[in-house]
């Protein structure tokens, strides 16, 4: 008997189009003999739409043209065996929809509410991982207050208004500015001098009123894939070779000159340390199912630093997570089957 599988895509975040790209690959690799698939697209306003699995082209702007509205979301959830939220960013990867699944008692692929919400927030991920010994680059937390003023928030939650001088003193220049709860390098900017700070902080704050500013190091970008619940497997380490200064949204999804390399061109000892850190990070945020954990390797010192953890990594045909698992010996269709089995264990 086929399992009733709800697949969700789209969403209200800045990563809406990435979600649709990921979902296309997921649908192409799900075994139709095992699953009775219900495909639902979430538009940018939060509306839920039934989509025809065979007829809908998620890559086109007309993807919703022949859809029908979901009138009873709770009824839909109660009629499924398991959900696969192929959703990236806010409202999809941050614990929001996971809470809805919990209310409906519907098993789902990926981290639970707490793990999703913590891992989505770069600032609070840093605070938690500071306690477990995972190295991180120096950073400063900036908040856009409700009166639109930008302030630095210290570790003791004091607010400092002289943000430019504070950031330069703590981190130096250049630095990287990142929206705290955004992914796919959306809302991420390199800042080369103090005169650019306010403008780029303001740009990042359009995506999230919480912004993290990190010191800039000359580094190699490395990623590894984690799969499991209590007992996890960790892939070999992959290396990002961006075409440009860093791995932007365009580098990831549009620039054919950006490359990935599996395994990474670094010593096995470094790869093993990264794998051990990845397990520690996954467990520290209460990870479940899957995550991709990203690191920096300082070219000068060979020191490893955590970049971030992604609890619903990209699943496009060029995404690192399925590539790393394939290198491990788990094909894309097998990976999807395993994720659904892990979801049903919860």
C-alpha positions in Angstrom: 0.0 0.0 0.0 1.4 3.4 -1.0 2.2 5.9 1.7 0.3 9.2 1.4 3.1 11.8 1.0 2.5 15.6 1.1 5.2 17.5 -0.7 5.2 21.3 -0.1 7.2 23.9 -2.1 7.4 27.6 -2.7 6.8 29.6 0.5 6.9 33.2 1.6 10.7 33.6 2.0 13.3 35.2 -0.2 14.3 31.6 -1.2 10.9 30.9 -2.8 12.3 30.2 -6.2 15.1 27.9 -4.8 12.4 25.9 -3.1 10.6 25.3 -6.4 13.9 24.3 -8.0 14.6 21.9 -5.2 11.1 20.4 -5.4 11.4 19.8 -9.1 14.4 17.5 -8.4 12.7 15.8 -5.4 9.6 15.0 -7.5 11.8 13.6 -10.3 13.4 11.2 -7.9 10.5 10.0 -5.7 9.3 6.5 -6.5 5.7 6.8 -7.7 5.2 3.1 -6.9 5.9 3.8 -3.2 4.1 7.1 -2.6 0.7 8.6 -3.3 2.0 12.2 -3.7 -0.1 15.3 -3.0 1.8 18.4 -4.2 1.0 21.7 -2.6 2.5 25.0 -3.6 2.6 28.0 -1.2 2.5 31.3 -2.9 4.4 34.5 -1.7 1.3 35.6 0.2 0.9 32.4 2.1 -1.9 30.8 0.0 -1.9 27.0 -0.3 -2.6 25.5 -3.8 -3.1 22.0 -5.0 -0.8 21.3 -8.0 -0.8 18.5 -10.5 2.4 16.5 -10.0 2.6 15.5 -13.7 1.4 18.7 -15.3 3.0 21.5 -13.3 6.3 23.1 -14.3 7.6 24.6 -11.1 10.3 26.5 -13.0 7.8 28.7 -14.9 6.0 31.8 -13.6 2.8 30.1 -14.7 3.2 27.4 -12.1 0.0 28.3 -10.3 -2.2 28.8 -13.4 -4.1 25.5 -13.2 -4.0 25.1 -9.4 -6.9 25.1 -7.0 -6.9 26.6 -3.5 -6.6 24.4 -0.4 -9.7 25.3 1.5 -9.0 23.1 4.6 -5.3 23.0 5.4 -5.9 21.1 8.7 -8.1 18.5 6.9 -5.4 18.1 4.3 -2.7 17.4 6.9 -4.9 14.9 8.8 -5.3 12.9 5.6 -1.6 12.4 5.0 0.9 9.8 6.4 4.0 12.0 6.2 5.0 15.5 4.9 8.1 16.6 3.0 8.4 20.4 3.3 10.8 21.3 0.5 10.8 24.8 1.8 13.8 27.0 2.4 14.1 30.1 4.6 11.5 31.9 6.8 8.2 30.2 7.4 9.5 26.9 6.0 12.8 26.1 7.6 12.5 28.1 10.8 10.1 26.0 12.9 6.9 27.7 11.8 5.5 25.0 9.5 7.1 22.3 11.7 4.8 23.6 14.5 1.8 23.2 12.3 2.8 19.6 11.5 3.2 18.9 15.3 -0.3 20.3 15.9 -1.7 18.0 13.3 0.4 15.1 14.6 1.8 14.6 11.1 5.3 13.1 10.8 7.6 15.3 8.6 11.0 15.2 7.0 13.6 17.4 8.8 14.4 18.9 12.1 11.7 19.6 14.7 10.5 23.0 15.9 13.4 23.9 18.2 16.1 22.6 15.9 14.7 24.3 12.9 14.1 27.7 14.7 17.6 27.8 16.3 19.5 26.7 13.2 17.7 29.2 11.1 19.0 32.1 13.3 22.7 32.6 12.7 23.0 34.7 15.9 21.4 32.2 18.3 23.2 29.3 16.6 26.5 31.1 17.4 25.4 31.6 21.0 24.6 27.9 21.5 27.7 26.6 19.7 30.0 28.9 21.7 29.2 26.6 24.6 30.2 23.3 22.9 33.7 24.3 21.6 33.0 24.6 17.9 35.3 27.4 16.6 33.6 30.4 14.9 34.9 33.6 13.4 34.5 36.8 15.4 31.2 38.5 14.9 29.0 41.4 16.0 25.2 41.4 16.3 23.3 44.4 14.8 19.6 44.9 15.2 17.2 47.2 13.4 14.9 48.6 16.2 11.2 49.2 15.5 12.0 52.9 15.2 14.3 51.9 12.3 17.5 52.8 14.1 20.4 50.3 13.7 22.2 49.4 17.0 24.9 46.9 18.0 23.6 44.4 20.6 26.4 43.1 22.9 26.6 39.7 24.6 24.9 41.2 27.6 22.2 42.6 25.4 23.2 46.2 25.9 22.6 48.5 22.9 25.4 50.6 21.3 24.5 53.3 18.8 28.0 54.0 17.5 27.9 50.9 15.3 30.5 51.9 12.7 33.3 52.5 15.1 32.4 49.4 17.2 32.4 47.1 14.2 35.7 48.4 12.8 37.3 48.2 16.3 36.0 44.6 16.9 36.3 43.1 13.5 38.4 45.3 11.2 37.8 45.7 7.5 36.7 44.0 5.3 33.8 42.2 6.9 30.8 40.1 5.8 27.2 41.3 6.6 24.5 38.7 6.7 20.8 38.7 7.4 20.5 36.4 10.5 17.6 34.3 9.2 18.2 34.1 5.5 19.8 31.4 3.3 21.2 30.8 -0.2 23.4 33.9 0.4 20.3 36.1 0.1 20.9 39.3 2.2 24.7 38.6 2.4 27.2 41.3 1.5 30.9 41.9 1.6 31.8 45.3 3.1 35.3 46.6 2.2 35.4 49.9 4.1 33.7 51.8 6.9 31.8 54.1 4.5 29.9 51.1 3.1 28.8 49.8 6.5 25.5 51.6 7.1 24.3 51.1 3.5 25.0 47.4 3.5 23.6 46.9 7.0 20.4 48.6 5.9 20.2 46.3 2.8 20.7 43.2 4.9 18.1 44.5 7.4 15.5 44.5 4.6 15.6 40.6 4.8 15.7 40.4 8.6 15.9 43.0 11.4 18.6 40.9 13.0 21.9 41.1 11.2 25.3 39.4 11.9 28.6 41.0 10.9 31.6 38.6 10.7 35.3 39.2 10.3 36.6 38.4 6.8 39.2 35.7 6.5 40.9 34.3 3.4 39.4 30.9 3.4 38.2 27.8 1.6 34.5 27.0 1.9 33.8 23.4 2.8 30.5 21.5 3.4 29.4 18.1 4.7 26.1 16.3 4.9 24.6 14.7 8.0 21.8 12.1 7.8 20.0 10.4 10.7 18.2 10.9 14.0 20.0 9.6 17.1 22.6 7.7 15.1 23.9 9.7 12.2 26.2 9.2 9.2 28.4 12.0 7.8 29.5 12.3 4.2 33.0 13.2 3.0 33.7 16.9 2.8 32.9 18.8 -0.3 34.6 22.0 -1.4 33.0 25.1 -3.0 35.0 26.8 -5.7 33.1 30.0 -6.3 33.6 32.2 -9.4 34.1 35.5 -7.6 34.9 36.7 -4.1 32.4 34.4 -2.3 29.5 32.0 -2.9 26.7 34.3 -3.8 23.1 33.4 -4.8 24.2 33.9 -8.4 27.2 31.7 -7.9 25.1 28.9 -6.5 22.3 28.8 -9.0 23.2 30.8 -12.1 27.0 30.9 -12.6 28.2 27.8 -14.5 31.8 28.8 -13.7 31.3 28.1 -10.0 32.3 24.5 -9.2 32.2 22.0 -6.4 34.7 19.3 -5.6 34.1 16.0 -3.8 36.1 15.1 -1.9 37.6 18.5 -0.9 41.2 19.2 -1.8 42.3 19.3 1.8 44.1 16.9 4.2 42.1 13.9 5.4 42.9 15.0 9.0 41.1 18.3 8.4 38.2 16.5 6.7 37.8 14.2 9.7 37.8 17.1 12.2 35.1 18.8 10.1 33.0 15.6 10.2 33.3 15.5 14.0 32.4 19.1 14.3 29.4 18.5 12.0 28.1 15.8 14.4 28.6 18.1 17.4 26.7 21.0 15.6 23.9 18.7 14.5 23.4 17.4 18.0 23.8 20.8 19.7 20.8 22.2 17.8 18.7 19.1 18.3 19.0 18.0 14.7 16.8 15.4 13.1 16.7 13.8 9.7 19.2 15.9 7.8 21.4 18.9 7.7 24.2 20.4 5.7 26.9 21.9 7.9 29.2 24.5 6.3 32.7 25.5 7.4 35.5 27.9 6.6 39.2 26.7 6.4 41.6 29.6 7.0 44.2 29.4 4.2 46.9 30.9 6.4 46.4 29.0 9.6 44.5 25.9 8.5 42.1 26.6 11.4 38.5 25.4 10.9 35.5 27.7 11.6 31.8 26.9 11.5 30.0 28.9 8.8 26.4 27.7 9.4 24.0 24.7 9.5 21.2 24.3 7.0 18.3 22.1 8.2 16.7 21.9 4.8 19.6 22.2 2.4 19.1 22.7 -1.3 17.9 19.7 -3.3 18.4 20.9 -6.8 20.3 18.8 -9.3 23.5 20.8 -8.6 23.0 21.1 -4.8 25.8 19.9 -2.6 23.7 17.8 -0.1 22.5 15.2 -2.6 25.9 15.2 -4.3 27.6 14.4 -1.0 25.2 11.6 -0.2 25.6 10.2 -3.7 29.4 10.2 -3.2 28.7 8.3 0.1 26.9 5.6 -1.9 23.3 6.8 -1.3 21.5 7.7 -4.6 19.0 10.5 -4.7 15.9 8.2 -4.7 17.4 6.2 -1.9 18.1 9.4 0.0 14.5 10.5 -0.2 13.3 7.0 1.0 15.7 7.2 4.0 14.5 10.7 4.9 10.9 9.6 4.9 11.7 6.5 7.1 13.5 8.8 9.5 10.5 11.1 9.6 8.3 8.3 10.6 10.6 7.4 13.4 9.8 10.6 15.3 
